[in-house]
Amino acid sequence: MPADHAPSTDAASERESMEVDAVIVGAGPAGLSAACRLMQLAREKSRELSVVVLEKGSEVGAHILSGAVFEPRALEELFPDWRARGAPLQTEVARDRMFFFRGAEKAMEMPHWMVPKPMRNRGNYIISLGLLCRWLATQAEELGVEIFPGFPASEVLYHPDGRIRGVATGEMGRGADGARKASFEPGMELHARAVIFAEGCRGHLGKQLIAKFGLDEGREPQHYAIGIKELWRVDAAKHEPGLVVHGAGWPLAENGASGGSFLYHYGENLVSLGLITDLNYRNPHLSPFDEMQRLKHHPVFRQYLEGGERIAYGARAITKGGLRALPKMTLPNALLAGCDAGTLNFSKIKGSHTAMKSGMLAAESVFAMLANGDGALDGFEKSFRDSWLHAELRKSRNFGAALHKFGVWLGGAYNYLDQNWFGGRLPFALRDSRADHDAFLPAEKCAPIDYPKPDGKISFDKNSSVFLSATNHEEDQPAHLQLARPDDALAVNWARYAGPEARFCPAGVYEFVGGEGDDGAQPAFRINAQNCVHCKTCDIKDPGGNITWVSPEGGGGPNYAEM
Ligand SMILES: Cc1cc2nc3c(=O)[nH]c(=O)nc-3n(C[C@H](O)[C@H](O)[C@H](O)COP(=O)(O)OP(=O)(O)OC[C@H]3O[C@@H](n4cnc5c(N)ncnc54)[C@H](O)[C@@H]3O)c2cc1C
């Protein structure tokens, strides 16, 4: 191999390094709250700290996608004067409605008293989480944090004794064949006394760390969902600022799957809506994207969308296993925070305030460690156990498992009793031990699903949707979607499950071309990596865990304006 075709590990010796006190990977609610809290503590104690946040998106918020109904509890703690500082929380929840969809046209509204308490939203706000992160980034910078957008952390660095030493950012300017292009730049090493990994759901470094350090030993398998979201500008006459609508049942229930839908009115005639599909679904013919397109034709959704304009689209996985699936969050010299670990409260379908709180707790432990000279971060486990975050997750520990085990009706009844009557203290340990990537049944045992064609007004195809996510990747770069067993795509996935990656991916990244004729010819399998919106669903749902998502060149991916 010519010298300039050397694999990236050989380029490690060319990397420059930077020494800092703390590195935070990911500028989401968890990472940015951690950064702000660290600097606040440094100011309070008059200490100098160097804190760097790495973000793989082209700017802070570019990869953030959420509902979002936001519970301000953690924000109140972090910045009690958030109103005066201009935090973008403008629309307070005014009305909560919850529907059980019984079919494409039918819906039953649940009386308010029947809605599980965690799903009531009085005192919460409808926001764009992307905008909140941009605001948090400004606060962090004012406190002295350095934020580097467009720089993914692509490798964990270790001391010889196994402690975490820092992270390296990804290389730029390598071609798809591994060769260096004229634009080649080696990554950079950030050596830190402590690292907080806050990459969000299915962080690729977090996944490696959980496996390497056995952090999930004795825990339930983690569970996930894929959330597909659109942002619409609707007719002013139909806009009801502060309205929160949640739905369960159709369309997913029709195909034996579960999840829920949402529709929130906020801002200037904006409606944020989406479908969350639990990734334990069994029918490989199911397509979360097409389910979402169908959903919008339901009268409860359609009434607002007719005459409106779709202005944004995106998708992101959700970590939802809760306390029973939560891995140990402490590592030698490092911590996991937010959805990288799995702090989302599934009973509320909210993970932003919990991510923020976990980041703040992580910062407090890191600060104590730095103040005492380098030592262990074990204090984190205790402060986590003593926090409202732990109490909240404990209360809802059976919520997801009840729905998975007993279905929407019985599971919903269990959750109603547990949450509204017993305050989450029913003494049962419901378990859900089948991993999402093991859930598919063979395609021949499941009914094929004939999705209606999009009408181009309410429903759309994948290409025009991905276009709205402003996704962009340098095309000539090494594959960031890696197959452990390349032959499995055809030999297993196509043969047994009718190629489910073409359907579970909401961005048209995976394609089986040809192979539909009667001649028995196999299709060609294609990966259109440049379409990837970084939702991580393939890394989670591909049968046997064959696909690994690693970070592409910095700045690549979606460019969400305010998702
Ligand atoms: C459709 C949908 C609806 C939701 N609705 C709600 C809601 O209504 N209310 C609510 O509270 N929560 C909601 N959530 C959940 C909420 O969005 C998450 O729980 C929350 O965003 C988690 O915050 P985080 O900081 O842990 O991760 P993220 O918000 O995912 O942020 C992680 C950041 O790290 C960056 N990153 C990842 N890997 C790297 C790397 N290696 N190097 C550098 N940067 C990296 C990412 O680009 C991203 O900017 C919803 C989620 C979805 C998908």
The ligand as an SDF file (V2000), in Angstrom:
LIG
                    3D

 53 58  0  0  0  0  0  0  0  0999 V2000
  -39.1440   12.8090   17.5060 C   0  0  0  0  0  0  0  0  0  0  0  0
  -38.6830   13.0750   18.9170 C   0  0  0  0  0  0  0  0  0  0  0  0
  -39.5380   13.7200   19.7980 C   0  0  0  0  0  0  0  0  0  0  0  0
  -39.1140   13.9810   21.0990 C   0  0  0  0  0  0  0  0  0  0  0  0
  -39.9500   14.6920   21.9090 N   0  0  0  0  0  0  0  0  0  0  0  0
  -39.5090   15.1000   23.1050 C   0  0  0  0  0  0  0  0  0  0  0  0
  -40.2850   15.9920   23.8780 C   0  0  0  0  0  0  0  0  0  0  0  0
  -41.3790   16.3960   23.4790 O   0  0  0  0  0  0  0  0  0  0  0  0
  -39.7760   16.3840   25.0800 N   0  0  0  0  0  0  0  0  0  0  0  0
  -38.5640   15.9790   25.5280 C   0  0  0  0  0  0  0  0  0  0  0  0
  -38.1430   16.3870   26.6230 O   0  0  0  0  0  0  0  0  0  0  0  0
  -37.8080   15.1050   24.8210 N   0  0  0  0  0  0  0  0  0  0  0  0
  -38.2460   14.6720   23.6210 C   0  0  0  0  0  0  0  0  0  0  0  0
  -37.4590   13.8470   22.8570 N   0  0  0  0  0  0  0  0  0  0  0  0
  -36.2070   13.3180   23.4230 C   0  0  0  0  0  0  0  0  0  0  0  0
  -35.1090   14.3750   23.4730 C   0  0  0  0  0  0  0  0  0  0  0  0
  -34.9470   14.9940   22.2250 O   0  0  0  0  0  0  0  0  0  0  0  0
  -33.7930   13.7090   23.8970 C   0  0  0  0  0  0  0  0  0  0  0  0
  -34.0080   12.9770   25.0700 O   0  0  0  0  0  0  0  0  0  0  0  0
  -32.6890   14.7320   24.1180 C   0  0  0  0  0  0  0  0  0  0  0  0
  -32.4320   15.4410   22.9280 O   0  0  0  0  0  0  0  0  0  0  0  0
  -31.4110   14.0550   24.6140 C   0  0  0  0  0  0  0  0  0  0  0  0
  -30.4050   15.0100   24.7860 O   0  0  0  0  0  0  0  0  0  0  0  0
  -28.8600   14.5890   24.6620 P   0  0  0  0  0  0  0  0  0  0  0  0
  -28.0770   15.8090   24.9380 O   0  0  0  0  0  0  0  0  0  0  0  0
  -28.6190   13.3980   25.4960 O   0  0  0  0  0  0  0  0  0  0  0  0
  -28.6720   14.1260   23.1570 O   0  0  0  0  0  0  0  0  0  0  0  0
  -28.9340   14.8630   21.7590 P   0  0  0  0  0  0  0  0  0  0  0  0
  -30.0300   15.8630   21.8910 O   0  0  0  0  0  0  0  0  0  0  0  0
  -29.1110   13.7840   20.7550 O   0  0  0  0  0  0  0  0  0  0  0  0
  -27.5870   15.6560   21.4760 O   0  0  0  0  0  0  0  0  0  0  0  0
  -26.3920   14.9830   21.2030 C   0  0  0  0  0  0  0  0  0  0  0  0
  -25.4820   15.9030   20.4220 C   0  0  0  0  0  0  0  0  0  0  0  0
  -24.1990   15.2600   20.3260 O   0  0  0  0  0  0  0  0  0  0  0  0
  -23.7300   15.3340   18.9970 C   0  0  0  0  0  0  0  0  0  0  0  0
  -22.8330   14.1880   18.7890 N   0  0  0  0  0  0  0  0  0  0  0  0
  -23.1670   12.8840   18.7610 C   0  0  0  0  0  0  0  0  0  0  0  0
  -22.0670   12.1210   18.6140 N   0  0  0  0  0  0  0  0  0  0  0  0
  -21.0230   12.9560   18.5490 C   0  0  0  0  0  0  0  0  0  0  0  0
  -19.6240   12.7570   18.4060 C   0  0  0  0  0  0  0  0  0  0  0  0
  -19.0780   11.5460   18.3620 N   0  0  0  0  0  0  0  0  0  0  0  0
  -18.8130   13.8470   18.3430 N   0  0  0  0  0  0  0  0  0  0  0  0
  -19.3410   15.1130   18.4270 C   0  0  0  0  0  0  0  0  0  0  0  0
  -20.6660   15.3480   18.5670 N   0  0  0  0  0  0  0  0  0  0  0  0
  -21.4940   14.2780   18.6400 C   0  0  0  0  0  0  0  0  0  0  0  0
  -24.9930   15.3050   18.1650 C   0  0  0  0  0  0  0  0  0  0  0  0
  -24.7490   15.8290   16.8680 O   0  0  0  0  0  0  0  0  0  0  0  0
  -25.9420   16.1550   18.9950 C   0  0  0  0  0  0  0  0  0  0  0  0
  -25.8170   17.5200   18.6740 O   0  0  0  0  0  0  0  0  0  0  0  0
  -37.8420   13.5490   21.5510 C   0  0  0  0  0  0  0  0  0  0  0  0
  -36.9900   12.8840   20.6630 C   0  0  0  0  0  0  0  0  0  0  0  0
  -37.3970   12.6660   19.3580 C   0  0  0  0  0  0  0  0  0  0  0  0
  -36.4550   11.9820   18.4080 C   0  0  0  0  0  0  0  0  0  0  0  0
  1  2  1  0
  2  3  1  0
  2 52  2  0
  3  4  2  0
  4  5  1  0
  4 50  1  0
  5  6  2  0
  6  7  1  0
  6 13  1  0
  7  8  2  0
  7  9  1  0
  9 10  1  0
 10 11  2  0
 10 12  1  0
 12 13  2  0
 13 14  1  0
 14 15  1  0
 14 50  1  0
 15 16  1  0
 16 17  1  0
 16 18  1  0
 18 19  1  0
 18 20  1  0
 20 21  1  0
 20 22  1  0
 22 23  1  0
 23 24  1  0
 24 25  2  0
 24 26  1  0
 24 27  1  0
 27 28  1  0
 28 29  2  0
 28 30  1  0
 28 31  1  0
 31 32  1  0
 32 33  1  0
 33 34  1  0
 33 48  1  0
 34 35  1  0
 35 36  1  0
 35 46  1  0
 36 37  1  0
 36 45  1  0
 37 38  2  0
 38 39  1  0
 39 40  1  0
 39 45  2  0
 40 41  1  0
 40 42  2  0
 42 43  1  0
 43 44  2  0
 44 45  1  0
 46 47  1  0
 46 48  1  0
 48 49  1  0
 50 51  2  0
 51 52  1  0
 52 53  1  0
M  END
$$$$
